[in-house]
């Protein structure tokens, strides 16, 4: 009888980190290509023994990257980038894009789940270390959420925001769209994974939010269609993941974080808090992009993605605060602080991603 290699061959990342972490320079490109190959193996879990050499090399590189990314001594950007790309490729199997059915052969692979869990464990511990979690547990949650939402709805324009609004060239704008397209072309997809289960008022509001994001079932009104229109006017590729290589790790991290929280129902409050921040902050966050599009001469149709979000997300932000977050505080009084954790974590990660996008667009500006 053939053994299940996914269980018996579970990688020992702890030992690998000690033995292999920084003994040689890891080849992240080669390791990622190994994963791409493994994703296409028929029944990967049952056939791991046929790929022992490449799999072992891949696991060693992941172990090295975990140390290089999440230890205080290194904090390597290249390691962050590699790990977030690996997570994205595994998480991506949860989305169906009407492509070849064979692409989803290993959607429920235990081996891939093990790789994902090992990376997420180290990454999430590192992310949480950026916040004072203990202090969040002592907050008046209702007051904290109201104060944060009010501050982020109409914040003072940052230096980065002024750059996007006043200085970004067409080359930089195109680079910004390349990066944003990874999420913009499948917008709100993670939200859909939180809606299974019993119906109630909170669930109904979240469903209403998704329905609006999806254009009430009409493709022409789906928010991602407006993004496609913008790409088309600039003669850019409208295929999902066409610009995957342009996406900084900081942006990939926000996408992978959404995958993680939307999949783990225990983290529903964190997900809701993060979504509250997103909906509240989008109008102010997108306003510089909208202004830049007008300054650069885009048509009203091409700018409609920004126009729509600036308008409707003010309403969505009120829904999320008054009809989702505050009722959740009442429903889960002992755990409600996790809403603030999710909010603050999303704000921190979004700010970090915004700075990375700005750096990439500035470089595109200089290169013309």
Secondary structure, DSSP 8 states (H G I E B T S, - for coil): ----HHHHT---HHHHHHHHTTTS---HHHHHHHHHHHHTSTTGGGGGGGGHHHHHHHHHHHHHHHHHHHSTTT--HHHHHHHHHHHHHHHGGGS--SS-GGGGTTTT-HHHHHHHHHHHHHHHHHHHTTS-HHHHTTS-HHHHHHHHHHHHHS----HHHHHHHHT--HHHHHHHHHHHHHHHTTTTTGGGGG--S---HHHHHHHHHHHHHTGGG-GGGSHHHHHHHHHHHTT---STTTTGGG--HHHHHHHHHHHHHHH-GGGHHHHHHHHHHHHHHHHHHHHHHHHHHHHTT--HHHHHHHHHHHHHHHHHHHIIIIIIIHHHHHHTTTTTHHHHHHHHHHHHHHHHHHHHHHHHHHHHHHH-
